[in-house]
Amino acid sequence: MEENLKLYSQKAIAIATYFGGPLAAGILVRKNSLNLGKEKQAVNSLIIGIVSTILIFVGIFMIPEHISEKIPNMVIPAIYTGIIYLIVERIQGKELKLHKENNGEFYSGWKAAGIGAISMVILLVSIFGYVMLSENQYNYDNEIYNHEIDKFIENEENALRVFQKMELGDNEYLLKEFNKGLVLWKENKEIIDKIMNMENIPAEMNSLNPKLKTYCELRIKHYSILIKALSENTEKYENEIENIGLKIEKILEELN
């Protein structure tokens, strides 16, 4: 193993996979493969992550509604996370174990969670796209709705980028980025409020709005506490930050 080699642990990959799907796993496994000098494996990992994500969602949309309603939200993510865990064990398990035994450095869970969150954004975009296409027969202002959702997604992507730079930036930089993100989450909450007041929104789409509003409110609270912790340069809010993070993960699971 090279000195200064950094990898994602199996646990970090599993967590990102649960909330971000196989796409998140493909991104993280690809990074490990590149760091291990296995370029072919890196390419294959990303391709498999993308294809698996497509197949899973095609399969989910094909399940009859009366059956899908009986399947608990956590079942499908738990299944594909378990499969991905075993695959990672098979293709990188030995390297990860040896790396740990040699006290090698691993990427933080924050960074893996950030990748999972970004992958979740991509999945949500796909879901919105499918729902909008399948419900286009409803008489509502599709152009305004699409514009607002596009803005929501753009804001979310920009706000979440800070998590990819948690280890690279100093407190001053992170404070600046989290404050920017806080403004974007507040704007997203206003976007959802605006959408909720639109008439004739299809039921499937409208049912997501309260959850999206809760999601925005949790993100606002999360960023506010992170800003407070960074400003005071303290870890005393760590439990509170973790608890809000768990609530965010739960609402993302429901949205997924």
C-alpha positions as a printed Julia matrix, in Angstrom:
256×3 Matrix{Float64}:
   0.0    0.0     0.0
   1.25   3.49   -0.88
   1.8    6.03    1.84
  -0.93   8.67    2.12
  -3.33   6.38    0.24
  -6.9    7.3     1.14
  -9.95   5.11    0.62
 -13.67   4.92    1.38
 -14.52   2.22    3.93
 -17.14  -0.44    3.29
 -19.31   1.16    5.97
 -19.1    4.58    4.31
 -19.95   3.07    0.92
 -22.91   1.19    2.43
 -24.33   4.33    4.08
 -23.98   6.37    0.87
 -25.57   3.51   -1.11
 -28.58   3.25    1.19
 -29.48   6.89    0.67
 -28.01   7.53   -2.78
 -28.58   4.19   -4.49
 -26.12   2.14   -6.57
 -25.02   5.33   -8.32
 -23.42   6.56   -5.07
 -21.73   3.18   -4.65
 -20.4    3.34   -8.21
 -18.88   6.78   -7.57
 -17.19   5.77   -4.31
 -15.96   2.38   -5.53
 -14.62   4.11   -8.65
 -12.65   6.51   -6.45
 -11.2    3.62   -4.44
 -10.28   1.82   -7.64
  -8.51   4.87   -9.05
  -6.6    5.35   -5.8
  -5.59   1.67   -5.92
  -4.42   2.04   -9.51
  -7.18  -0.15  -10.97
  -8.44   2.01  -13.83
 -10.45  -0.7   -15.61
 -12.24  -1.58  -12.38
 -12.94   2.15  -11.86
 -14.66   2.45  -15.25
 -16.67  -0.75  -14.72
 -17.76   0.35  -11.23
 -19.27   3.59  -12.47
 -20.99   1.93  -15.43
 -22.47  -0.76  -13.18
 -23.64   1.9   -10.7
 -25.45   3.85  -13.43
 -26.99   0.79  -15.1
 -28.07  -0.71  -11.76
 -29.77   2.55  -10.77
 -31.7    2.65  -14.03
 -32.76  -1.0   -13.74
 -33.88  -0.59  -10.12
 -36.09   2.39  -10.87
 -37.52   0.86  -14.01
 -38.36  -2.19  -11.9
 -39.94  -0.06   -9.16
 -42.13   1.82  -11.64
 -43.28  -1.49  -13.13
 -44.51  -2.84   -9.79
 -48.32  -2.55   -9.61
 -49.41   0.19   -7.23
 -51.48  -2.15   -5.03
 -48.31  -4.21   -4.44
 -45.82  -1.35   -4.09
 -47.98   0.28   -1.4
 -47.49  -2.81    0.78
 -43.69  -2.78    0.49
 -42.04  -0.84    3.38
 -39.88   2.07    2.18
 -36.72   0.62    3.69
 -36.93  -2.81    2.04
 -35.64  -2.03   -1.45
 -32.77   0.23   -0.27
 -31.8   -2.43    2.29
 -31.7   -5.11   -0.42
 -29.52  -3.22   -2.89
 -27.28  -1.91   -0.08
 -26.68  -5.5     1.09
 -25.86  -6.59   -2.46
 -23.46  -3.68   -2.96
 -21.8   -4.43    0.39
 -21.09  -8.0    -0.72
 -19.79  -6.82   -4.09
 -17.41  -4.35   -2.41
 -16.26  -7.12   -0.08
 -15.51  -9.3    -3.08
 -13.65  -6.77   -5.23
 -12.0   -4.53   -2.62
 -12.42  -6.3     0.73
  -8.82  -7.5     0.98
  -7.36  -4.09    0.12
  -9.66  -2.29    2.59
  -8.87  -4.75    5.38
  -5.11  -4.49    4.77
  -5.38  -0.71    4.57
  -7.11  -0.62    7.96
  -4.57  -3.01    9.52
  -1.77  -0.74    8.31
  -3.52   2.25    9.93
  -4.26   3.68    6.5
  -6.35   6.81    6.17
 -10.01   6.71    5.14
 -12.24   9.44    3.78
 -14.66  10.81    6.35
 -18.25   9.69    6.59
 -19.22  13.32    5.89
 -17.72  13.14    2.43
 -19.37   9.78    1.67
 -22.69  11.16    2.94
 -22.24  14.16    0.67
 -21.8   11.89   -2.36
 -24.89   9.96   -1.27
 -26.84  13.22   -0.99
 -25.79  14.35   -4.46
 -26.76  10.95   -5.88
 -30.1   11.33   -4.14
 -30.57  14.65   -5.95
 -30.02  12.85   -9.26
 -32.56  10.19   -8.27
 -35.1   12.84   -7.26
 -34.61  14.58  -10.61
 -35.38  11.28  -12.33
 -38.49  10.73  -10.21
 -39.76  14.25  -10.85
 -39.13  13.81  -14.57
 -41.04  10.53  -14.67
 -43.96  11.86  -12.65
 -44.22  15.03  -14.73
 -44.19  13.09  -18.0
 -46.75  10.58  -16.81
 -49.08  13.24  -15.4
 -48.91  15.8   -18.22
 -52.62  15.38  -18.97
 -53.53  17.51  -15.92
 -54.51  21.11  -16.51
 -51.92  23.09  -14.56
 -49.16  25.53  -15.48
 -46.5   23.01  -16.39
 -44.0   25.66  -17.48
 -44.07  27.49  -14.14
 -43.96  24.22  -12.2
 -40.96  22.95  -14.17
 -39.17  26.28  -13.74
 -39.65  26.19   -9.96
 -38.54  22.55   -9.67
 -35.46  23.22  -11.83
 -34.57  26.11   -9.53
 -35.12  23.91   -6.45
 -32.78  21.24   -7.83
 -30.15  23.81   -8.82
 -30.23  25.35   -5.33
 -29.98  21.93   -3.69
 -26.98  20.9    -5.78
 -25.17  24.17   -5.01
 -25.97  24.0    -1.29
 -24.74  20.41   -0.92
 -21.38  20.99   -2.63
 -19.9   22.2     0.64
 -19.9   18.62    1.98
 -17.41  17.61   -0.69
 -15.01  20.23    0.63
 -15.37  19.63    4.37
 -11.81  18.33    4.68
 -10.26  20.9     2.34
 -11.65  24.18    3.62
 -10.84  26.11    6.81
 -13.53  27.39    9.14
 -13.78  30.76    7.42
 -14.34  29.15    4.02
 -16.85  26.63    5.39
 -18.76  29.37    7.21
 -19.05  31.3     3.97
 -20.28  28.22    2.06
 -22.78  27.14    4.73
 -24.19  30.67    4.89
 -24.65  30.61    1.11
 -26.32  27.22    1.44
 -28.62  28.48    4.19
 -29.91  31.21    1.85
 -30.52  28.59   -0.87
 -32.47  26.29    1.47
 -34.66  29.19    2.57
 -35.28  30.0    -1.09
 -36.19  26.35   -1.71
 -38.71  26.45    1.13
 -40.32  29.48   -0.53
 -40.37  27.57   -3.85
 -42.26  24.67   -2.26
 -44.71  27.1    -0.62
 -45.33  28.63   -4.05
 -45.88  25.22   -5.65
 -48.25  24.17   -2.88
 -50.45  27.16   -3.77
 -50.67  26.19   -7.44
 -53.97  24.74   -8.65
 -54.59  21.35  -10.28
 -51.21  19.85   -9.35
 -51.39  16.05   -9.93
 -51.92  14.11   -6.71
 -48.67  12.12   -6.98
 -46.66  15.3    -7.34
 -48.63  17.22   -4.73
 -48.1   14.47   -2.15
 -44.36  15.13   -2.25
 -44.66  18.82   -1.38
 -45.18  18.56    2.42
 -42.2   16.2     2.64
 -40.07  18.52    0.52
 -41.05  21.41    2.78
 -40.06  19.4     5.87
 -36.81  18.47    4.11
 -36.04  22.17    3.51
 -36.86  23.07    7.12
 -34.51  20.34    8.39
 -31.74  21.51    6.06
 -32.21  25.1     7.29
 -31.93  23.95   10.9
 -28.95  21.71   10.07
 -27.03  24.48    8.32
 -27.87  26.98   11.08
 -26.39  24.73   13.78
 -23.35  23.91   11.64
 -22.75  27.64   11.19
 -23.07  28.13   14.95
 -20.63  25.28   15.66
 -18.09  26.62   13.17
 -18.46  30.18   14.46
 -17.83  29.08   18.04
 -15.22  26.51   16.95
 -16.81  23.92   19.22
 -18.0   20.32   19.12
 -20.71  20.76   21.76
 -23.44  20.74   19.1
 -22.27  17.44   17.64
 -25.18  15.37   19.02
 -27.73  17.91   17.82
 -26.14  17.98   14.36
 -26.18  14.18   14.22
 -29.84  13.97   15.29
 -30.93  16.41   12.6
 -28.81  14.5    10.09
 -30.73  11.32   10.96
 -34.05  13.13   10.43
 -32.81  14.34    7.04
 -31.83  10.8     6.09
 -35.3    9.58    7.11
 -37.15  12.18    5.02
 -34.86  11.46    2.04
 -35.72   7.78    2.42
 -39.42   8.66    2.31
 -38.92  10.83   -0.76
 -36.95   8.03   -2.4
